[in-house]
Amino acid sequence: MASFDHWLEKDIAAYEGRHDDIIFQAPAMYRLLTRILDDPRLPGRMRPIVIASIAYFVLPYDVMPEETYGPYGYIDDIFLCALVAERIRQEIGSQEILTSNWDGEGDIISLIGSVLANEKALIGNNREKILQYLGYEYMDDIGLMKMDKS
């Protein structure tokens, strides 16, 4: 049985459209989350947001469903991954956990910065919906709801 990231690669392979450079990073972003989850440097209190973000990738009917948007529907999954990765970097005080678990194209820190800086162009006004969908308001001590919006 193929893993989810391989399924993602097939699903986006023919995509040509808005932000395709970011969409093509979806499988690598998914793998980043799964690898971070297994990394002993991840603080225990951050595990729930990583698990929830992995689940968000797999859910077919999230805030921007792939069934409606096609491969562009992964943009909210990628945004959430970038937001969680940035929060982990802030929590740990180092980007090493991100760079050592990244196997995608280019620099993960630049990708995260670009995704977060272009939030409105990528996901519109859906940030709160995405976070509320997974119940992040109940995880206030992690600080995702309070992170500065780009």
CNS distance restraints for C-alpha pairs under 8 A (distance, minus, plus):
assign (resid   2 and name CA) (resid   6 and name CA) 6.20 0.50 0.50
assign (resid   2 and name CA) (resid   7 and name CA) 6.75 0.50 0.50
assign (resid   3 and name CA) (resid   7 and name CA) 6.48 0.50 0.50
assign (resid   4 and name CA) (resid   8 and name CA) 6.14 0.50 0.50
assign (resid   4 and name CA) (resid  58 and name CA) 7.92 0.50 0.50
assign (resid   5 and name CA) (resid   9 and name CA) 6.24 0.50 0.50
assign (resid   5 and name CA) (resid  27 and name CA) 4.82 0.50 0.50
assign (resid   5 and name CA) (resid  28 and name CA) 7.55 0.50 0.50
assign (resid   5 and name CA) (resid  30 and name CA) 6.66 0.50 0.50
assign (resid   5 and name CA) (resid  31 and name CA) 6.88 0.50 0.50
assign (resid   6 and name CA) (resid  10 and name CA) 6.45 0.50 0.50
assign (resid   6 and name CA) (resid  27 and name CA) 7.26 0.50 0.50
assign (resid   7 and name CA) (resid  11 and name CA) 6.18 0.50 0.50
assign (resid   8 and name CA) (resid  12 and name CA) 6.26 0.50 0.50
assign (resid   8 and name CA) (resid  26 and name CA) 7.22 0.50 0.50
assign (resid   8 and name CA) (resid  27 and name CA) 5.78 0.50 0.50
assign (resid   9 and name CA) (resid  13 and name CA) 5.83 0.50 0.50
assign (resid   9 and name CA) (resid  24 and name CA) 7.75 0.50 0.50
assign (resid   9 and name CA) (resid  26 and name CA) 7.92 0.50 0.50
assign (resid   9 and name CA) (resid  27 and name CA) 6.10 0.50 0.50
assign (resid  11 and name CA) (resid  71 and name CA) 6.88 0.50 0.50
assign (resid  12 and name CA) (resid  23 and name CA) 7.38 0.50 0.50
assign (resid  12 and name CA) (resid  24 and name CA) 6.67 0.50 0.50
assign (resid  12 and name CA) (resid  71 and name CA) 5.53 0.50 0.50
assign (resid  13 and name CA) (resid  24 and name CA) 7.69 0.50 0.50
assign (resid  15 and name CA) (resid  20 and name CA) 6.87 0.50 0.50
assign (resid  15 and name CA) (resid  71 and name CA) 6.54 0.50 0.50
assign (resid  16 and name CA) (resid  20 and name CA) 6.11 0.50 0.50
assign (resid  17 and name CA) (resid  72 and name CA) 7.91 0.50 0.50
assign (resid  18 and name CA) (resid  72 and name CA) 7.44 0.50 0.50
assign (resid  19 and name CA) (resid  23 and name CA) 6.29 0.50 0.50
assign (resid  19 and name CA) (resid 122 and name CA) 7.89 0.50 0.50
assign (resid  20 and name CA) (resid  24 and name CA) 5.95 0.50 0.50
assign (resid  20 and name CA) (resid  72 and name CA) 7.96 0.50 0.50
assign (resid  21 and name CA) (resid  25 and name CA) 7.02 0.50 0.50
assign (resid  22 and name CA) (resid  26 and name CA) 7.26 0.50 0.50
assign (resid  22 and name CA) (resid  75 and name CA) 7.72 0.50 0.50
assign (resid  22 and name CA) (resid  78 and name CA) 7.98 0.50 0.50
assign (resid  23 and name CA) (resid  71 and name CA) 7.21 0.50 0.50
assign (resid  23 and name CA) (resid  72 and name CA) 6.65 0.50 0.50
assign (resid  23 and name CA) (resid  74 and name CA) 6.64 0.50 0.50
assign (resid  23 and name CA) (resid  75 and name CA) 6.39 0.50 0.50
assign (resid  23 and name CA) (resid  78 and name CA) 7.71 0.50 0.50
assign (resid  25 and name CA) (resid  29 and name CA) 6.06 0.50 0.50
assign (resid  25 and name CA) (resid  78 and name CA) 7.99 0.50 0.50
assign (resid  25 and name CA) (resid 104 and name CA) 6.54 0.50 0.50
assign (resid  25 and name CA) (resid 105 and name CA) 7.39 0.50 0.50
assign (resid  26 and name CA) (resid  30 and name CA) 6.15 0.50 0.50
assign (resid  26 and name CA) (resid  74 and name CA) 6.88 0.50 0.50
assign (resid  26 and name CA) (resid  77 and name CA) 7.84 0.50 0.50
assign (resid  26 and name CA) (resid  78 and name CA) 6.12 0.50 0.50
assign (resid  27 and name CA) (resid  31 and name CA) 6.23 0.50 0.50
assign (resid  28 and name CA) (resid  32 and name CA) 6.04 0.50 0.50
assign (resid  28 and name CA) (resid 102 and name CA) 7.12 0.50 0.50
assign (resid  28 and name CA) (resid 103 and name CA) 6.22 0.50 0.50
assign (resid  28 and name CA) (resid 104 and name CA) 4.95 0.50 0.50
assign (resid  29 and name CA) (resid  33 and name CA) 6.49 0.50 0.50
assign (resid  29 and name CA) (resid  78 and name CA) 6.66 0.50 0.50
assign (resid  29 and name CA) (resid  81 and name CA) 6.63 0.50 0.50
assign (resid  29 and name CA) (resid 102 and name CA) 7.88 0.50 0.50
assign (resid  29 and name CA) (resid 104 and name CA) 7.49 0.50 0.50
assign (resid  30 and name CA) (resid  34 and name CA) 6.49 0.50 0.50
assign (resid  30 and name CA) (resid  54 and name CA) 6.76 0.50 0.50
assign (resid  30 and name CA) (resid  57 and name CA) 7.21 0.50 0.50
assign (resid  30 and name CA) (resid  81 and name CA) 7.67 0.50 0.50
assign (resid  31 and name CA) (resid  35 and name CA) 6.01 0.50 0.50
assign (resid  31 and name CA) (resid 102 and name CA) 7.78 0.50 0.50
assign (resid  31 and name CA) (resid 103 and name CA) 7.99 0.50 0.50
assign (resid  32 and name CA) (resid  36 and name CA) 6.03 0.50 0.50
assign (resid  32 and name CA) (resid  98 and name CA) 7.43 0.50 0.50
assign (resid  32 and name CA) (resid 101 and name CA) 5.73 0.50 0.50
assign (resid  32 and name CA) (resid 102 and name CA) 5.60 0.50 0.50
assign (resid  32 and name CA) (resid 103 and name CA) 7.60 0.50 0.50
assign (resid  33 and name CA) (resid  37 and name CA) 6.17 0.50 0.50
assign (resid  33 and name CA) (resid  50 and name CA) 6.28 0.50 0.50
assign (resid  33 and name CA) (resid  53 and name CA) 7.60 0.50 0.50
assign (resid  33 and name CA) (resid  54 and name CA) 6.48 0.50 0.50
assign (resid  33 and name CA) (resid  81 and name CA) 7.23 0.50 0.50
assign (resid  34 and name CA) (resid  38 and name CA) 6.73 0.50 0.50
assign (resid  34 and name CA) (resid  50 and name CA) 7.99 0.50 0.50
assign (resid  34 and name CA) (resid  54 and name CA) 7.12 0.50 0.50
assign (resid  35 and name CA) (resid  39 and name CA) 6.29 0.50 0.50
assign (resid  35 and name CA) (resid 101 and name CA) 6.00 0.50 0.50
assign (resid  36 and name CA) (resid  42 and name CA) 6.68 0.50 0.50
assign (resid  36 and name CA) (resid  50 and name CA) 7.90 0.50 0.50
assign (resid  36 and name CA) (resid  97 and name CA) 7.08 0.50 0.50
assign (resid  36 and name CA) (resid  98 and name CA) 7.53 0.50 0.50
assign (resid  36 and name CA) (resid 101 and name CA) 6.56 0.50 0.50
assign (resid  37 and name CA) (resid  42 and name CA) 6.94 0.50 0.50
assign (resid  37 and name CA) (resid  47 and name CA) 6.60 0.50 0.50
assign (resid  37 and name CA) (resid  50 and name CA) 6.55 0.50 0.50
assign (resid  37 and name CA) (resid  51 and name CA) 7.43 0.50 0.50
assign (resid  39 and name CA) (resid  97 and name CA) 7.74 0.50 0.50
assign (resid  41 and name CA) (resid  97 and name CA) 7.03 0.50 0.50
assign (resid  42 and name CA) (resid  46 and name CA) 6.76 0.50 0.50
assign (resid  42 and name CA) (resid  47 and name CA) 7.19 0.50 0.50
assign (resid  42 and name CA) (resid  88 and name CA) 7.71 0.50 0.50
assign (resid  42 and name CA) (resid  92 and name CA) 7.88 0.50 0.50
assign (resid  42 and name CA) (resid  97 and name CA) 7.80 0.50 0.50
assign (resid  43 and name CA) (resid  47 and name CA) 6.99 0.50 0.50
assign (resid  43 and name CA) (resid  92 and name CA) 7.76 0.50 0.50
assign (resid  45 and name CA) (resid 142 and name CA) 7.54 0.50 0.50
assign (resid  46 and name CA) (resid  50 and name CA) 6.64 0.50 0.50
assign (resid  46 and name CA) (resid  88 and name CA) 7.18 0.50 0.50
assign (resid  46 and name CA) (resid 142 and name CA) 7.05 0.50 0.50
assign (resid  47 and name CA) (resid  51 and name CA) 6.13 0.50 0.50
assign (resid  48 and name CA) (resid  52 and name CA) 6.03 0.50 0.50
assign (resid  49 and name CA) (resid  53 and name CA) 6.00 0.50 0.50
assign (resid  49 and name CA) (resid  84 and name CA) 7.03 0.50 0.50
assign (resid  49 and name CA) (resid 136 and name CA) 7.92 0.50 0.50
assign (resid  50 and name CA) (resid  54 and name CA) 6.24 0.50 0.50
assign (resid  50 and name CA) (resid  84 and name CA) 7.01 0.50 0.50
assign (resid  51 and name CA) (resid  55 and name CA) 6.24 0.50 0.50
assign (resid  52 and name CA) (resid  56 and name CA) 6.14 0.50 0.50
assign (resid  52 and name CA) (resid 134 and name CA) 6.69 0.50 0.50
assign (resid  53 and name CA) (resid  57 and name CA) 6.52 0.50 0.50
assign (resid  53 and name CA) (resid  77 and name CA) 7.56 0.50 0.50
assign (resid  53 and name CA) (resid  80 and name CA) 6.66 0.50 0.50
assign (resid  53 and name CA) (resid  81 and name CA) 6.37 0.50 0.50
assign (resid  53 and name CA) (resid  84 and name CA) 7.69 0.50 0.50
assign (resid  54 and name CA) (resid  58 and name CA) 6.77 0.50 0.50
assign (resid  55 and name CA) (resid  59 and name CA) 6.24 0.50 0.50
assign (resid  56 and name CA) (resid  62 and name CA) 7.00 0.50 0.50
assign (resid  56 and name CA) (resid  77 and name CA) 6.50 0.50 0.50
assign (resid  56 and name CA) (resid 134 and name CA) 7.70 0.50 0.50
assign (resid  57 and name CA) (resid  74 and name CA) 7.61 0.50 0.50
assign (resid  57 and name CA) (resid  77 and name CA) 5.48 0.50 0.50
assign (resid  60 and name CA) (resid  65 and name CA) 6.09 0.50 0.50
assign (resid  60 and name CA) (resid  66 and name CA) 6.76 0.50 0.50
assign (resid  60 and name CA) (resid  67 and name CA) 7.44 0.50 0.50
assign (resid  61 and name CA) (resid  65 and name CA) 4.92 0.50 0.50
assign (resid  61 and name CA) (resid  66 and name CA) 7.53 0.50 0.50
assign (resid  61 and name CA) (resid  67 and name CA) 7.76 0.50 0.50
assign (resid  62 and name CA) (resid 130 and name CA) 7.83 0.50 0.50
assign (resid  62 and name CA) (resid 133 and name CA) 7.68 0.50 0.50
assign (resid  63 and name CA) (resid  76 and name CA) 7.40 0.50 0.50
assign (resid  63 and name CA) (resid 126 and name CA) 7.50 0.50 0.50
assign (resid  63 and name CA) (resid 129 and name CA) 6.82 0.50 0.50
assign (resid  63 and name CA) (resid 130 and name CA) 6.02 0.50 0.50
assign (resid  63 and name CA) (resid 133 and name CA) 7.52 0.50 0.50
assign (resid  64 and name CA) (resid  68 and name CA) 7.43 0.50 0.50
assign (resid  64 and name CA) (resid  69 and name CA) 6.87 0.50 0.50
assign (resid  64 and name CA) (resid  73 and name CA) 5.13 0.50 0.50
assign (resid  64 and name CA) (resid  74 and name CA) 7.45 0.50 0.50
assign (resid  64 and name CA) (resid  75 and name CA) 7.82 0.50 0.50
assign (resid  64 and name CA) (resid  76 and name CA) 6.33 0.50 0.50
assign (resid  65 and name CA) (resid  69 and name CA) 6.16 0.50 0.50
assign (resid  65 and name CA) (resid  70 and name CA) 7.71 0.50 0.50
assign (resid  65 and name CA) (resid  73 and name CA) 5.21 0.50 0.50
assign (resid  65 and name CA) (resid  74 and name CA) 7.65 0.50 0.50
assign (resid  66 and name CA) (resid  70 and name CA) 4.56 0.50 0.50
assign (resid  66 and name CA) (resid  71 and name CA) 5.79 0.50 0.50
assign (resid  66 and name CA) (resid  72 and name CA) 6.87 0.50 0.50
assign (resid  66 and name CA) (resid  73 and name CA) 4.23 0.50 0.50
assign (resid  66 and name CA) (resid  74 and name CA) 6.51 0.50 0.50
assign (resid  67 and name CA) (resid  73 and name CA) 7.65 0.50 0.50
assign (resid  68 and name CA) (resid  73 and name CA) 7.30 0.50 0.50
assign (resid  69 and name CA) (resid  73 and name CA) 4.80 0.50 0.50
assign (resid  73 and name CA) (resid  77 and name CA) 7.84 0.50 0.50
assign (resid  74 and name CA) (resid  78 and name CA) 6.20 0.50 0.50
assign (resid  75 and name CA) (resid  79 and name CA) 6.06 0.50 0.50
assign (resid  75 and name CA) (resid 122 and name CA) 6.67 0.50 0.50
assign (resid  75 and name CA) (resid 123 and name CA) 6.95 0.50 0.50
assign (resid  76 and name CA) (resid  80 and name CA) 6.11 0.50 0.50
assign (resid  76 and name CA) (resid 122 and name CA) 7.78 0.50 0.50
assign (resid  76 and name CA) (resid 123 and name CA) 6.20 0.50 0.50
assign (resid  76 and name CA) (resid 130 and name CA) 7.42 0.50 0.50
assign (resid  77 and name CA) (resid  81 and name CA) 6.22 0.50 0.50
assign (resid  78 and name CA) (resid  82 and name CA) 6.15 0.50 0.50
assign (resid  79 and name CA) (resid  83 and name CA) 6.14 0.50 0.50
assign (resid  79 and name CA) (resid 115 and name CA) 6.26 0.50 0.50
assign (resid  79 and name CA) (resid 116 and name CA) 7.00 0.50 0.50
assign (resid  79 and name CA) (resid 119 and name CA) 7.48 0.50 0.50
assign (resid  79 and name CA) (resid 123 and name CA) 7.80 0.50 0.50
assign (resid  80 and name CA) (resid  84 and name CA) 6.11 0.50 0.50
assign (resid  80 and name CA) (resid 130 and name CA) 7.63 0.50 0.50
assign (resid  81 and name CA) (resid  85 and name CA) 5.97 0.50 0.50
assign (resid  82 and name CA) (resid  86 and name CA) 6.08 0.50 0.50
assign (resid  82 and name CA) (resid 111 and name CA) 7.99 0.50 0.50
assign (resid  82 and name CA) (resid 112 and name CA) 4.99 0.50 0.50
assign (resid  82 and name CA) (resid 115 and name CA) 6.77 0.50 0.50
assign (resid  82 and name CA) (resid 116 and name CA) 6.93 0.50 0.50
assign (resid  83 and name CA) (resid  87 and name CA) 6.24 0.50 0.50
assign (resid  83 and name CA) (resid 112 and name CA) 7.54 0.50 0.50
assign (resid  83 and name CA) (resid 116 and name CA) 6.95 0.50 0.50
assign (resid  83 and name CA) (resid 144 and name CA) 7.66 0.50 0.50
assign (resid  84 and name CA) (resid  88 and name CA) 6.17 0.50 0.50
assign (resid  84 and name CA) (resid 144 and name CA) 7.51 0.50 0.50
assign (resid  85 and name CA) (resid  89 and name CA) 6.20 0.50 0.50
assign (resid  85 and name CA) (resid  98 and name CA) 7.16 0.50 0.50
assign (resid  85 and name CA) (resid 112 and name CA) 7.59 0.50 0.50
assign (resid  86 and name CA) (resid  90 and name CA) 6.23 0.50 0.50
assign (resid  86 and name CA) (resid 112 and name CA) 7.01 0.50 0.50
assign (resid  87 and name CA) (resid  91 and name CA) 6.09 0.50 0.50
assign (resid  87 and name CA) (resid 143 and name CA) 7.71 0.50 0.50
assign (resid  87 and name CA) (resid 144 and name CA) 6.99 0.50 0.50
assign (resid  88 and name CA) (resid  92 and name CA) 6.08 0.50 0.50
assign (resid  89 and name CA) (resid  93 and name CA) 5.65 0.50 0.50
assign (resid  89 and name CA) (resid  94 and name CA) 5.49 0.50 0.50
assign (resid  89 and name CA) (resid  95 and name CA) 5.36 0.50 0.50
assign (resid  89 and name CA) (resid  97 and name CA) 7.61 0.50 0.50
assign (resid  89 and name CA) (resid  98 and name CA) 7.42 0.50 0.50
assign (resid  90 and name CA) (resid  94 and name CA) 7.11 0.50 0.50
assign (resid  95 and name CA) (resid  99 and name CA) 6.27 0.50 0.50
assign (resid  95 and name CA) (resid 109 and name CA) 7.61 0.50 0.50
assign (resid  96 and name CA) (resid 100 and name CA) 5.80 0.50 0.50
assign (resid  97 and name CA) (resid 101 and name CA) 6.27 0.50 0.50
assign (resid  98 and name CA) (resid 102 and name CA) 6.09 0.50 0.50
assign (resid  98 and name CA) (resid 108 and name CA) 7.13 0.50 0.50
assign (resid  98 and name CA) (resid 109 and name CA) 7.80 0.50 0.50
assign (resid  99 and name CA) (resid 107 and name CA) 7.81 0.50 0.50
assign (resid  99 and name CA) (resid 108 and name CA) 6.46 0.50 0.50
assign (resid  99 and name CA) (resid 109 and name CA) 7.63 0.50 0.50
assign (resid 102 and name CA) (resid 108 and name CA) 6.69 0.50 0.50
assign (resid 104 and name CA) (resid 108 and name CA) 7.57 0.50 0.50
assign (resid 106 and name CA) (resid 110 and name CA) 7.97 0.50 0.50
assign (resid 106 and name CA) (resid 111 and name CA) 7.69 0.50 0.50
assign (resid 107 and name CA) (resid 111 and name CA) 6.32 0.50 0.50
assign (resid 108 and name CA) (resid 112 and name CA) 6.08 0.50 0.50
assign (resid 109 and name CA) (resid 113 and name CA) 6.18 0.50 0.50
assign (resid 110 and name CA) (resid 114 and name CA) 6.05 0.50 0.50
assign (resid 111 and name CA) (resid 115 and name CA) 6.10 0.50 0.50
assign (resid 112 and name CA) (resid 116 and name CA) 6.13 0.50 0.50
assign (resid 113 and name CA) (resid 117 and name CA) 5.89 0.50 0.50
assign (resid 114 and name CA) (resid 118 and name CA) 6.06 0.50 0.50
assign (resid 115 and name CA) (resid 119 and name CA) 6.11 0.50 0.50
assign (resid 115 and name CA) (resid 122 and name CA) 7.61 0.50 0.50
assign (resid 116 and name CA) (resid 149 and name CA) 7.75 0.50 0.50
assign (resid 116 and name CA) (resid 150 and name CA) 5.97 0.50 0.50
assign (resid 117 and name CA) (resid 150 and name CA) 4.91 0.50 0.50
assign (resid 118 and name CA) (resid 122 and name CA) 6.16 0.50 0.50
assign (resid 118 and name CA) (resid 150 and name CA) 7.07 0.50 0.50
assign (resid 119 and name CA) (resid 123 and name CA) 5.86 0.50 0.50
assign (resid 119 and name CA) (resid 124 and name CA) 6.86 0.50 0.50
assign (resid 119 and name CA) (resid 149 and name CA) 7.95 0.50 0.50
assign (resid 119 and name CA) (resid 150 and name CA) 6.50 0.50 0.50
assign (resid 120 and name CA) (resid 124 and name CA) 4.28 0.50 0.50
assign (resid 120 and name CA) (resid 125 and name CA) 6.39 0.50 0.50
assign (resid 123 and name CA) (resid 127 and name CA) 7.11 0.50 0.50
assign (resid 126 and name CA) (resid 130 and name CA) 6.08 0.50 0.50
assign (resid 127 and name CA) (resid 131 and name CA) 6.35 0.50 0.50
assign (resid 128 and name CA) (resid 132 and name CA) 5.88 0.50 0.50
assign (resid 128 and name CA) (resid 145 and name CA) 7.95 0.50 0.50
assign (resid 129 and name CA) (resid 133 and name CA) 5.84 0.50 0.50
assign (resid 130 and name CA) (resid 134 and name CA) 6.90 0.50 0.50
assign (resid 131 and name CA) (resid 135 and name CA) 6.38 0.50 0.50
assign (resid 131 and name CA) (resid 136 and name CA) 5.38 0.50 0.50
assign (resid 131 and name CA) (resid 137 and name CA) 7.33 0.50 0.50
assign (resid 131 and name CA) (resid 145 and name CA) 7.35 0.50 0.50
assign (resid 132 and name CA) (resid 136 and name CA) 5.74 0.50 0.50
assign (resid 132 and name CA) (resid 137 and name CA) 6.33 0.50 0.50
assign (resid 135 and name CA) (resid 139 and name CA) 7.37 0.50 0.50
assign (resid 136 and name CA) (resid 140 and name CA) 6.80 0.50 0.50
assign (resid 136 and name CA) (resid 144 and name CA) 7.15 0.50 0.50
assign (resid 136 and name CA) (resid 145 and name CA) 6.92 0.50 0.50
assign (resid 137 and name CA) (resid 145 and name CA) 6.53 0.50 0.50
assign (resid 139 and name CA) (resid 143 and name CA) 7.49 0.50 0.50
assign (resid 139 and name CA) (resid 144 and name CA) 7.98 0.50 0.50
assign (resid 140 and name CA) (resid 144 and name CA) 6.97 0.50 0.50
assign (resid 140 and name CA) (resid 145 and name CA) 6.60 0.50 0.50
assign (resid 140 and name CA) (resid 146 and name CA) 7.89 0.50 0.50
assign (resid 143 and name CA) (resid 147 and name CA) 6.32 0.50 0.50
